[in-house]
């Protein structure tokens, strides 16, 4: 089968590796002429680690990453909002604080060493049915036809727009400014730390790779533009507490904005052409639960597994959609529930959050369920996704 994978993020390379290894003819199409990582550190949960392990890449990533075994959240006045560890769920695997560049390099290096072909500097503008399959439209002319086009091109997916399957595509009202900073003294430790002031502002720190940490600062999406940190440091100092030494290492604050995306179906079949969506192209959401990369890698694994069977392409795509639906739904539900209480203009939610979250979070069953959700493989409090 001839497959075009549009996008060189996390799901795209992982899927291309799996399909090329299974004997398919794979082309990866990437817009950037010299692609590289974009974004802050990644909070990689067990599910994503499991997929990377099956790809033979986990040991290499672990060697340059840091374990994250606790999550803590406090108010700027010192009240505990959350404080739990992965040890609260027996057998749970701690997350990894990953430098996005390290993950990109591992996937990209493996991809270049595979049978897949990588074409950079290709601006995809659409996908359409044509004689013999699906054609990828680009600024320099059509490519294909392909038996299958995979949209792994992120939350603003061109492939998704071409398929006409978007049910929801809404920008969140809040994003973040971020920086990856040097942390030679290990100030970040093994904890994801967040400090809140109402629902509009928070400061966060994530251990990121070896000797580094990611610093986050919540801002309205309209204000998410690159910023000199000189004036920001004084404001952030009130939030930083024991993490204050990291502030001096922030050289530039870069913007990150997020979208809430849902589709009516993640695939389309028309006139002998087929296309399917993976990762943020199918289910972008806020990074509140740190699930984005793990969900994307799980998409790649499940889709590759269905495509390498003996079933017809239409049946394989239907099986992929069926297997992934509950997983996407569960994390979308919890993300939408959490965002108003932590990143919104709904100031009235801050007081009950601050008053109730700490005591409720001390209940052992609640703590275990929080960790179970973070691990990344839940479809309900009682069921898990299978890979």
C-alpha positions in Angstrom: 0.0 0.0 0.0 1.3 3.5 -0.9 0.8 5.9 2.1 1.4 9.6 2.5 1.9 10.8 6.1 1.5 14.6 6.3 3.4 16.0 9.3 6.6 15.3 11.2 5.5 15.8 14.8 5.2 12.7 17.1 2.4 10.6 15.6 3.6 11.1 12.0 7.1 9.6 12.3 5.9 6.9 14.7 3.3 5.8 12.2 5.7 6.0 9.2 8.2 3.8 11.1 5.6 1.2 11.8 4.1 1.1 8.3 7.5 1.1 6.6 8.6 -1.8 8.8 5.5 -3.7 7.8 6.4 -3.3 4.1 4.2 -0.4 3.0 5.6 2.3 0.7 5.6 5.4 2.9 6.3 9.1 2.1 6.4 11.6 4.9 5.5 15.2 3.7 6.7 18.0 6.0 6.1 21.7 5.4 9.4 23.0 7.0 12.5 22.8 4.8 14.6 22.1 7.9 12.3 20.5 10.4 13.0 20.6 14.1 11.1 20.5 17.4 8.6 23.3 18.3 7.3 23.8 21.9 8.2 23.3 25.5 9.0 20.1 27.4 6.7 17.1 27.2 5.1 15.4 30.2 5.3 11.9 28.7 3.0 9.4 30.4 3.3 5.6 30.6 1.1 4.9 27.5 3.4 7.0 25.3 6.4 5.3 26.8 4.9 1.9 26.0 4.6 2.8 22.3 8.2 4.1 22.2 9.4 1.0 23.9 7.7 -1.1 21.1 9.5 1.1 18.6 12.8 0.4 20.4 13.3 4.1 21.3 12.4 4.2 25.0 15.8 3.4 26.5 17.4 6.2 24.4 14.8 8.7 25.5 15.0 7.7 29.2 18.7 8.2 29.1 18.2 11.9 28.3 15.0 12.5 30.3 14.0 12.9 34.0 11.3 11.0 35.9 8.4 13.0 37.1 6.9 11.1 40.1 4.8 13.8 41.8 2.3 16.5 40.9 1.8 19.5 43.2 -0.4 22.6 42.9 -0.6 25.4 45.4 -2.2 28.8 45.5 -0.1 31.9 45.6 -1.1 32.2 49.3 0.2 28.7 50.0 -3.0 26.6 50.1 -2.5 23.1 48.7 -4.8 22.4 45.7 -3.2 19.1 44.6 -0.4 16.9 45.9 -0.2 13.3 44.8 2.4 10.9 43.4 2.4 8.0 41.0 3.1 5.8 44.0 -0.6 6.4 45.0 -1.5 3.9 42.3 0.3 0.6 42.9 2.3 -0.4 39.8 1.9 3.0 38.1 4.9 4.1 36.0 6.0 7.7 36.6 6.0 10.1 33.7 9.1 11.4 32.0 10.0 15.0 31.7 11.2 15.1 28.1 13.0 17.7 26.0 10.9 17.9 22.9 14.1 18.1 20.8 15.3 14.8 22.3 12.1 13.0 21.3 12.1 14.6 17.8 15.7 13.6 17.2 15.1 10.0 18.2 12.1 9.7 15.9 13.7 11.6 13.1 16.9 9.6 13.2 15.0 6.3 13.2 12.8 7.5 10.3 15.8 8.5 8.2 17.3 5.1 8.8 14.1 3.3 7.7 12.6 2.5 4.3 10.3 5.5 4.5 11.0 8.5 2.3 11.0 12.0 3.9 10.2 15.0 1.8 10.7 18.4 3.4 9.7 21.9 2.3 6.3 20.5 1.0 3.4 22.8 1.7 0.3 20.7 1.7 -2.8 22.7 0.7 -5.4 19.9 0.4 -6.4 16.3 -0.3 -8.8 15.1 -3.0 -10.0 11.9 -4.6 -8.5 11.2 -8.0 -8.1 8.2 -10.4 -6.2 5.5 -8.5 -6.5 6.9 -5.0 -6.0 10.2 -3.1 -4.0 13.1 -4.4 -2.2 15.5 -2.0 -2.3 19.1 -3.3 0.7 21.2 -2.7 2.0 24.6 -3.6 4.2 23.0 -6.2 1.6 20.7 -7.7 -0.1 17.4 -6.9 1.6 14.4 -5.3 0.3 10.9 -5.6 -2.0 9.1 -6.0 -1.8 7.3 -2.7 -3.9 4.5 -1.4 -4.1 6.3 2.0 -3.3 9.9 3.2 -2.7 10.3 6.9 -3.2 13.7 8.4 -0.7 14.1 11.3 -0.4 17.8 10.7 -1.5 19.1 14.1 -4.4 21.1 15.6 -4.7 23.4 12.5 -4.7 20.4 10.2 -5.1 21.1 6.5 -6.0 17.4 5.9 -8.8 17.7 8.4 -10.2 20.8 6.7 -10.1 19.0 3.3 -12.0 16.0 4.7 -14.8 18.2 6.0 -15.1 16.2 9.2 -14.6 19.0 11.8 -17.3 19.0 14.5 -15.5 21.4 16.8 -12.4 23.6 16.3 -12.2 26.3 19.0 -9.3 28.2 20.3 -9.0 28.1 24.1 -9.2 31.5 25.8 -5.9 31.0 27.5 -2.5 29.8 26.4 1.0 30.1 27.9 4.4 31.7 27.6 7.1 29.2 28.1 10.9 28.7 28.1 13.2 25.8 28.5 15.9 26.8 30.9 19.1 25.4 32.3 18.7 23.8 35.7 22.2 22.4 36.6 21.3 22.3 40.3 18.2 20.2 39.8 15.9 22.8 41.3 12.9 21.2 39.5 13.6 17.9 41.1 11.1 15.2 40.0 7.9 17.2 40.5 5.5 19.0 38.2 4.8 22.1 40.1 2.1 24.7 39.6 1.1 27.8 41.5 -2.2 29.5 41.0 -3.7 32.9 41.5 -7.4 32.6 40.7 -8.2 31.1 37.4 -6.4 33.6 35.2 -2.8 33.2 36.2 -0.5 30.3 37.1 3.2 29.6 37.1 4.5 26.1 36.3 7.7 24.1 36.2 8.3 20.8 34.6 11.6 18.9 34.8 12.8 18.6 31.2 15.6 16.4 30.1 19.0 16.3 31.9 19.9 19.6 33.6 16.9 21.5 32.2 13.4 22.6 33.2 10.4 24.1 31.4 8.8 27.2 32.8 5.2 28.1 32.0 3.2 31.3 32.6 -0.5 31.3 31.8 -1.8 34.2 29.7 -4.9 35.0 27.6 -4.5 33.7 24.1 -4.7 37.2 22.7 -1.6 38.1 24.8 0.4 34.9 23.9 3.2 36.6 22.0 7.0 36.4 22.5 8.1 38.5 25.4 11.3 39.8 26.9 11.4 38.3 30.5 12.9 41.3 32.2 9.6 42.8 33.4 8.0 39.4 33.9 10.5 38.1 36.4 9.3 40.5 39.2 5.7 39.4 38.6 6.6 35.7 38.5 8.8 35.9 41.7 5.6 36.0 43.8 4.6 32.6 42.4 8.0 30.9 42.1 8.9 30.2 45.7 11.7 27.6 45.8 11.8 27.7 42.0 13.0 31.3 41.9 16.5 30.5 40.9 15.1 29.3 37.5 13.7 32.8 36.7 17.2 34.3 36.1 17.8 31.6 33.4 14.8 32.6 31.3 16.2 34.4 28.2 13.0 34.6 26.1 9.4 33.7 26.7 7.8 32.0 23.7 4.0 31.7 23.1 1.9 28.5 23.0 -1.8 28.5 22.1 -4.1 25.5 22.2 -7.3 24.4 20.4 -10.2 22.1 21.3 -10.8 19.9 18.3 -13.3 17.1 17.7 -14.3 15.3 14.5 -17.4 13.5 13.4 -15.2 10.7 12.1 -11.4 10.4 11.9 -11.5 9.1 8.3 -13.1 9.5 5.0 -13.5 7.2 2.0 -14.6 8.6 -1.4 -14.3 7.4 -5.0 -11.5 5.0 -4.2 -9.6 7.5 -2.1 -9.0 7.2 1.7 -7.7 9.6 4.3 -7.4 9.4 8.1 -6.4 11.6 11.0 -4.1 11.0 13.9 -2.9 13.0 16.9 -3.9 16.7 17.3 -5.4 16.7 13.8 -8.2 14.4 15.2 -8.4 15.4 18.9 -6.4 18.5 20.0 -7.0 19.6 23.5 -5.5 21.6 26.3 -2.3 20.1 27.9 -3.8 20.1 31.4 -3.5 16.3 31.7 -0.2 15.9 29.7 -1.9 13.4 27.5 -1.4 14.8 24.0 1.8 13.0 23.0 0.7 9.7 24.5 -2.6 9.9 22.7 -0.9 10.6 19.4 1.5 7.8 19.8 -1.3 5.4 20.7 -3.1 6.5 17.5 -0.1 5.6 15.5 0.2 2.2 17.1 -3.5 1.3 16.7 -3.7 2.5 13.1 -0.6 0.7 12.1 -1.8 -2.5 13.7 -5.1 -2.3 11.9 -3.5 -1.5 8.5 -1.0 -4.4 8.7 -3.8 -7.0 9.0 -5.5 -8.8 6.2 -8.7 -6.8 6.3 -9.8 -4.4 3.6 -8.7 -0.8 4.0 -12.3 0.4 4.8 -12.6 -2.2 7.6 -9.2 -1.2 9.0 -10.0 2.5 9.2 -13.4 1.7 10.8 -11.7 -0.5 13.4 -9.2 2.2 14.1 -12.0 4.8 14.7 -13.9 2.3 16.9 -10.8 1.4 19.1 -9.8 5.0 19.6 -13.2 6.7 20.2 -13.6 6.0 24.0 -10.0 7.0 24.7 -10.3 10.3 23.0 -13.7 10.9 24.6 -12.4 10.3 28.2 -9.5 12.7 28.0 -11.5 15.3 26.1 -14.2 15.1 28.9 -11.7 15.6 31.7 -9.8 18.3 29.9 -12.9 20.4 29.2 -13.9 19.9 32.9 -10.6 21.1 34.2 -9.9 24.1 31.9 -12.5 26.5 33.4 -11.2 25.9 36.9 -7.5 26.5 36.0 -7.3 28.7 32.9 -10.3 30.9 32.3 -12.0 34.2 33.1 -14.4 32.4 35.5 -12.9 33.8 38.7 -15.8 32.5 40.8 -14.5 29.0 40.4 -11.3 29.7 42.1 -12.6 29.9 45.7 -14.4 26.5 45.6 -11.5 24.9 43.8 -9.0 26.1 46.4 -11.3 25.2 49.3 -12.3 21.7 48.2 -9.6 20.3 45.9 -7.0 19.8 48.7 -9.3 17.9 51.1 -11.0 15.8 48.4 -7.5 15.0 47.0 -6.5 13.4 50.3 -9.1 10.6 49.8 -7.0 7.5 48.7 -9.4 6.4 46.0 -9.5 9.9 44.5 -5.7 10.0 44.5 -5.5 6.7 42.8 -8.0 7.7 40.1 -6.1 11.0 39.5 -2.9 9.0 38.8 -4.8 6.4 36.8 -6.0 9.1 34.5 -2.6 10.7 34.2 -1.0 7.4 33.2 -2.8 7.9 30.0 -4.6 4.6 29.3 -8.1 5.1 30.8 -11.4 5.1 29.0 -13.4 5.3 32.2 -12.7 4.9 35.9 -12.9 1.1 35.4 -11.7 0.5 31.9 -8.4 0.9 30.1 -7.4 1.1 26.5 -5.6 -1.9 25.0 -2.7 -1.6 22.5 
